[in-house]
Amino acid sequence: MLKTPIARGVALATLGATLAIPTMAQAAFVDDSKVNLELRNFYFNGDNRQDDAAQSKAEEWAQGFILRAESGYTEGTVGFGVDALGLLGVKLDSGRGRVGTGLLPANDNGAPDEFSSLGLTAKAKISNTVLKVGTIEPKNMAISRSDSRVVPQVFTGTQIVSNEIDGLTLDAGYINQVNNRNSSDYEDLGASLNGGAIAAGNEIDDFIFAGASYKLLKNLTGSYYYSNLEEAYKQHSFNLIHVLPLGENQSLKTDLRYARSTDDGSSTVDNKAYGAMVTYSVSGHSFGLGYQEMNGDTGFAYVGGGTDPYLVNYVMIGADFAKANEESWQARYDYNFAAMGIPGLTFMTRYVTGDNFGADGRGKEWERDTDIGYVFQEGSLKNLGIKWRNGTYRSNADREIDQNRLIVSYTIPLM
């Protein structure tokens, strides 16, 4: 962990010099390189709405700096390169009794003034196959890193992605540690089991995944992934996505998902997850209807620590709507104002309701979310993005929450 801004600057400058050295011998290494700095300002306000809650309010404000340096590849049959990721979160406002937003680390004294980390990735490329070792950011059906706070979640491990056959993508990897969105340190993996359990004393050390995505027809793509979180679960995931053109500026998208999760080691995981989302789009408007059902002794299982599970009803606050035996519906509407001559302005609202969970089967929960975002298209503020996210969550089995998030982001290309 880098302790001070000076130390961070020295480390990142050293990294930049290291990336520049190969220019004398390998032009492609630097010619295809790119470096950018994303500035992300994030305000989070959460009202837990109960006077007797352990913490009735979560409110923090932070500034994030995300520096990405990606080299090209050396020449030859096997090309080699290196990537770097520097993450820095700075506290702008927080306090004891207001922590827990996920923006900043939390301790007995509140939140520290800053947190940071540096990740390095070695990579090799043969034809259309790329191998990465070190810091990786997988985003697939088996595991998807979260990027919904001031800095993203990242992992350490190995990932190989191959696109040698037209229309076919092969993806496999191994992960052994995670650096969460509000942390400077890499930690062992955890699990979100939704009612499952792992025997005491069993440690989670390894996560493996392997999958394929294939374009079966022009408008039909099928995917399959196998994954195993040691001592927690084994999972088979299937997905079909079909887009049916219906004429000028119209389409119907169907997204079907199924996952079978079973125990591993001495865990108790047993779940079948069904999901479907149908979206009709016309002239900037999108109308979606989703359904999700959990069957089995436990709910949906996935890697913990803030990862994004591959579920149609995974949303902002209530998260996954994936408790044992839960059934949930979603209605969603999106509008892209580019259709009426205002490019960069977008709107989304959705409502999700779930029931039939809990010991007596009487558990109910619902959530309503609204996003409004704008990205400046020209002028001195070009590419500056502003997004306001509002959410309301209610449940007869959990706390009630109202949330507002305001995110301002801007990416500066440095190379």
C-alpha positions in Angstrom: 0.0 0.0 0.0 1.3 3.5 -0.9 1.3 5.6 2.2 1.6 9.2 0.9 0.8 11.3 -2.2 4.5 11.7 -2.7 5.1 8.0 -2.6 2.3 7.4 -5.0 3.6 10.0 -7.4 7.1 8.5 -7.3 5.8 5.0 -7.8 3.6 6.0 -10.7 6.3 8.1 -12.3 8.7 5.1 -12.0 6.1 3.0 -13.7 5.7 5.5 -16.5 9.5 5.5 -17.1 9.4 1.7 -17.1 6.8 1.7 -19.8 8.7 4.1 -21.9 12.0 2.2 -21.9 11.0 -0.4 -24.6 10.3 2.4 -27.1 13.9 2.3 -28.3 13.7 -1.4 -29.2 10.0 -2.1 -29.7 8.1 0.7 -31.4 4.7 -1.2 -31.3 5.0 -1.5 -27.5 4.6 2.2 -27.0 2.8 3.1 -30.3 -0.2 1.1 -29.2 0.0 2.2 -25.5 -2.5 4.4 -23.8 -2.7 6.1 -20.5 -5.7 7.9 -19.0 -6.8 9.3 -15.7 -10.4 9.2 -14.6 -11.5 11.7 -12.0 -14.6 10.5 -10.1 -16.4 12.6 -7.5 -19.0 10.7 -5.5 -21.6 11.8 -3.0 -23.6 9.1 -1.2 -26.5 9.7 1.1 -28.4 6.7 2.7 -31.3 7.0 5.1 -32.0 3.7 6.9 -35.3 5.2 8.2 -35.5 3.4 11.6 -34.9 5.2 14.8 -33.8 1.9 16.5 -31.4 1.0 13.7 -27.7 0.5 14.7 -26.9 3.3 12.2 -29.8 5.3 10.9 -27.8 7.3 8.3 -24.9 6.6 5.9 -23.5 9.7 4.3 -20.0 10.3 2.7 -18.4 12.3 0.0 -15.2 11.2 -1.7 -12.9 11.9 -4.7 -11.5 9.1 -6.7 -8.5 9.0 -9.1 -8.2 6.0 -11.4 -5.0 5.9 -13.5 -4.8 3.3 -16.2 -1.7 2.6 -18.2 -1.9 -0.1 -20.9 1.1 -0.9 -23.1 1.0 -2.3 -26.6 2.7 -5.6 -27.4 6.3 -6.3 -28.4 6.8 -7.6 -31.9 7.1 -11.3 -32.7 5.0 -14.5 -32.7 4.3 -13.9 -29.0 3.9 -10.3 -28.0 4.5 -9.2 -24.4 3.2 -6.1 -22.5 2.4 -4.7 -19.1 -0.5 -2.8 -17.7 -0.8 -0.7 -14.5 -3.7 0.5 -12.4 -3.3 3.1 -9.8 -6.3 3.7 -7.5 -6.6 6.6 -5.0 -9.7 7.5 -2.9 -9.7 10.8 -0.9 -12.2 11.6 1.9 -14.0 14.9 1.4 -16.6 14.4 4.1 -17.4 11.6 6.5 -17.7 11.0 10.2 -18.4 8.4 12.9 -22.0 7.3 12.6 -22.1 8.0 8.9 -19.7 5.4 7.5 -20.7 2.3 5.6 -21.5 3.8 2.2 -18.8 1.7 0.5 -17.0 4.8 -0.7 -14.3 4.8 2.0 -12.8 2.2 4.5 -14.5 2.3 7.9 -13.0 1.8 11.4 -13.8 2.8 15.0 -12.7 6.3 14.3 -14.7 6.8 11.2 -13.0 6.9 7.8 -9.3 7.5 7.0 -8.3 10.6 4.9 -7.4 8.4 1.9 -6.8 4.9 0.7 -4.8 3.7 -2.3 -3.4 0.7 -4.2 -1.3 -0.1 -7.2 -1.9 -3.1 -9.5 0.4 -4.5 -12.2 -0.5 -6.9 -14.9 1.9 -8.9 -17.2 0.3 -9.9 -20.5 1.1 -12.0 -23.5 -0.6 -12.2 -26.9 -0.6 -14.9 -29.6 -2.8 -14.2 -32.6 -6.2 -13.3 -31.0 -5.5 -14.9 -27.6 -4.5 -12.8 -24.6 -3.1 -14.1 -21.3 -3.0 -11.7 -18.3 -1.3 -12.4 -14.9 -1.5 -10.1 -11.9 -4.2 -7.6 -11.4 -7.3 -8.5 -13.4 -10.8 -7.1 -13.8 -13.1 -9.9 -15.1 -16.6 -9.2 -16.1 -18.5 -12.3 -17.2 -21.3 -14.6 -16.1 -19.2 -16.3 -13.5 -17.7 -13.3 -11.8 -18.1 -9.6 -12.5 -16.0 -6.9 -10.8 -18.1 -4.0 -9.4 -17.4 -0.4 -10.4 -20.3 1.3 -8.6 -18.3 3.3 -6.0 -15.4 5.8 -6.1 -12.9 3.3 -7.3 -13.4 -0.2 -8.9 -13.1 -3.6 -7.3 -10.1 -5.6 -8.7 -8.7 -9.1 -8.3 -5.3 -10.9 -8.5 -5.0 -14.0 -10.6 -4.8 -15.2 -14.2 -7.2 -14.8 -17.1 -7.0 -16.0 -20.7 -9.4 -14.8 -23.4 -9.3 -16.3 -26.9 -11.1 -15.1 -30.1 -9.4 -17.4 -32.6 -12.7 -18.6 -34.2 -15.1 -16.0 -35.6 -18.1 -15.6 -33.3 -16.6 -17.7 -30.5 -15.0 -16.3 -27.3 -13.3 -18.6 -24.9 -12.7 -17.3 -21.4 -11.0 -18.9 -18.4 -9.3 -17.8 -15.2 -8.1 -18.3 -11.7 -8.5 -15.8 -8.8 -7.1 -16.0 -5.3 -7.5 -12.4 -3.8 -9.7 -9.4 -4.1 -9.2 -5.7 -3.5 -12.6 -4.3 -2.7 -14.0 -0.9 -3.7 -13.1 0.8 -0.4 -9.9 -1.0 0.5 -6.1 -0.6 0.0 -5.4 -4.2 0.7 -5.8 -7.5 -1.1 -7.8 -10.0 0.9 -8.9 -13.6 0.6 -12.1 -14.2 -1.3 -15.5 -14.4 0.4 -18.9 -15.7 -0.5 -22.5 -14.5 -0.8 -24.6 -17.6 -0.3 -28.1 -16.2 0.4 -29.0 -18.7 3.1 -26.3 -21.2 2.5 -23.5 -21.9 4.9 -19.8 -23.0 5.0 -18.5 -25.2 7.9 -16.5 -23.3 10.5 -12.7 -23.4 9.9 -12.9 -23.9 6.1 -11.1 -21.2 4.3 -11.9 -19.9 0.8 -8.7 -19.6 -1.2 -9.4 -20.2 -4.8 -11.9 -19.4 -7.5 -11.8 -20.9 -11.0 -14.0 -20.2 -14.0 -14.2 -21.3 -17.6 -16.7 -20.4 -20.3 -17.6 -19.8 -23.9 -19.8 -17.4 -25.8 -20.8 -18.3 -29.3 -22.9 -16.4 -31.9 -25.2 -19.2 -32.9 -27.1 -17.1 -35.5 -26.9 -13.5 -36.7 -29.1 -12.3 -33.8 -28.7 -15.1 -31.3 -25.8 -15.6 -28.9 -25.4 -18.5 -26.4 -23.1 -18.6 -23.4 -22.0 -21.1 -20.8 -19.7 -20.8 -17.8 -18.6 -23.2 -15.1 -17.2 -21.8 -11.8 -16.0 -23.1 -8.5 -15.4 -21.1 -5.3 -13.5 -23.5 -3.1 -15.4 -24.8 -0.1 -18.4 -22.7 -1.1 -20.1 -23.7 -4.3 -19.9 -25.1 -7.8 -22.0 -23.4 -10.5 -23.1 -24.0 -14.1 -24.5 -20.8 -15.8 -26.3 -20.6 -19.1 -27.5 -17.6 -21.2 -29.3 -17.0 -24.4 -29.6 -13.5 -25.9 -31.7 -12.8 -29.0 -32.3 -9.5 -30.7 -35.2 -9.4 -33.2 -35.3 -6.4 -35.6 -38.9 -5.2 -36.0 -38.4 -2.4 -38.5 -36.9 1.0 -38.5 -35.6 1.9 -35.0 -37.4 -1.0 -33.4 -36.2 -4.2 -31.8 -37.2 -6.9 -29.3 -34.4 -8.2 -27.1 -34.9 -11.5 -25.1 -32.4 -12.4 -22.4 -32.8 -15.8 -20.8 -30.6 -17.0 -17.9 -30.3 -20.2 -15.8 -27.8 -21.1 -13.2 -27.4 -24.3 -11.1 -25.4 -23.9 -7.9 -24.5 -26.8 -5.6 -22.4 -27.4 -2.5 -18.6 -27.7 -2.5 -16.7 -29.1 0.5 -19.0 -29.0 3.5 -21.2 -26.1 2.3 -25.0 -26.3 2.1 -25.6 -24.5 -1.2 -28.5 -25.8 -3.3 -30.1 -23.4 -5.8 -31.6 -23.2 -9.3 -31.9 -19.6 -10.5 -34.2 -18.8 -13.5 -34.2 -15.3 -15.1 -35.7 -13.6 -18.2 -35.8 -10.1 -19.4 -37.7 -8.9 -22.5 -37.0 -5.4 -23.8 -38.9 -3.6 -26.6 -37.0 -0.6 -28.0 -38.4 2.1 -30.4 -37.0 5.5 -31.2 -35.1 6.1 -28.0 -37.7 4.4 -25.8 -37.0 1.0 -24.1 -39.7 -0.9 -22.2 -38.5 -3.9 -20.2 -40.2 -6.7 -18.3 -38.2 -9.1 -16.1 -38.9 -12.2 -14.1 -36.6 -14.1 -11.7 -37.2 -17.3 -9.6 -35.1 -19.1 -7.0 -35.6 -22.8 -6.4 -33.8 -25.0 -3.9 -32.8 -25.0 -0.2 -30.7 -21.8 -0.5 -30.6 -18.7 -2.6 -28.2 -17.7 -5.4 -24.5 -18.1 -4.6 -21.7 -15.8 -5.9 -18.3 -14.4 -4.9 -18.7 -11.9 -2.0 -17.1 -8.5 -1.4 -19.4 -6.5 -3.7 -19.2 -8.4 -7.0 -22.1 -8.1 -9.4 -24.0 -11.4 -9.7 -25.3 -12.2 -13.2 -29.0 -11.8 -12.4 -31.7 -9.9 -14.3 -33.0 -8.4 -11.0 -29.7 -7.4 -9.5 -30.3 -3.7 -8.8 -29.1 -0.7 -6.7 -30.1 -1.2 -3.0 -31.9 -4.5 -2.4 -29.2 -6.0 -4.6 -30.1 -9.4 -6.0 -33.7 -10.4 -5.0 -32.2 -13.9 -4.9 -33.2 -15.4 -1.5 -34.3 -19.0 -1.2 -37.6 -19.6 -3.1 -38.0 -15.9 -3.9 -39.9 -14.8 -7.0 -39.5 -11.3 -8.3 -40.7 -9.2 -11.2 -39.2 -6.1 -12.8 -40.7 -3.3 -14.9 -38.2 -0.9 -16.5 -38.2 2.1 -18.8 -35.3 3.8 -20.4 -35.1 6.8 -22.7 -32.2 8.2 -24.7 -32.8 11.8 -25.4 -30.6 11.7 -28.5 -33.8 10.6 -30.3 -35.1 14.1 -29.8 -31.9 15.9 -30.5 -30.3 16.0 -27.0 -27.4 13.5 -27.2 -25.7 12.6 -24.0 -28.9 12.8 -21.8 -30.3 9.5 -20.6 -33.1 8.5 -18.2 -33.9 5.1 -16.5 -36.5 4.1 -14.0 -37.4 0.6 -12.7 -39.5 -1.1 -10.1 -38.7 -4.6 -8.7 -40.9 -6.6 -6.3 -40.2 -9.9 -4.7 -42.0 -12.3 -2.4 -42.3 -15.9 -1.1 -39.1 -15.9 0.9 -38.2 -16.4 4.5 -38.9 -19.2 7.0 -42.7 -18.8 6.7 -42.7 -17.8 3.0 -44.3 -14.4 3.8 -41.2 -12.3 3.1 -41.8 -9.3 0.7 -39.6 -6.6 -0.6 -39.6 -4.0 -3.4 -37.3 -1.4 -4.8 -37.8 1.7 -7.1 -34.7 3.2 -8.8 -34.3 6.3 -11.1 -31.1 7.3 -12.9 -30.6 10.6 -14.8 -27.3 11.1 -16.5 -25.7 13.6 -18.9 -22.4 13.6 -20.7 -21.3 16.9 -22.3 -20.8 16.5 -26.0 -18.8 19.6 -26.9 -17.0 22.6 -25.6 -14.6 22.9 -22.7 -16.6 20.4 -20.6 -16.7 17.7 -23.4 -16.9 14.2 -21.9 -17.7 15.4 -18.4 -20.4 13.1 -17.0 -23.0 13.8 -14.3 -25.3 11.2 -12.9 -27.9 11.3 -10.2 -29.2 8.0 -8.8 -32.2 7.7 -6.5 -33.5 4.5 -4.9 -36.1 3.4 -2.4 -36.2 0.0 -0.8 -38.9 -1.5 1.4 -39.1 -4.9 3.1 -41.1 -6.7 5.8 -38.0 -8.7 6.6 -35.2 -6.1 6.5 -34.5 -2.4 7.1 -36.1 0.3 4.9 -33.7 2.5 2.9 -33.8 5.7 0.9 -30.7 6.5 -1.1 -29.3 9.3 -3.3 -26.0 9.1 -5.2 -24.4 11.9 -7.2 -21.5 11.0 -9.4 -19.4 13.4 -11.5 -16.7 11.9 -13.7 -14.2 13.0 -16.2 -11.5 11.1 -18.1 -8.3 12.8 -19.2 -6.3 11.0 -21.9 -2.6 11.3 -21.0 -1.1 9.3 -23.9 
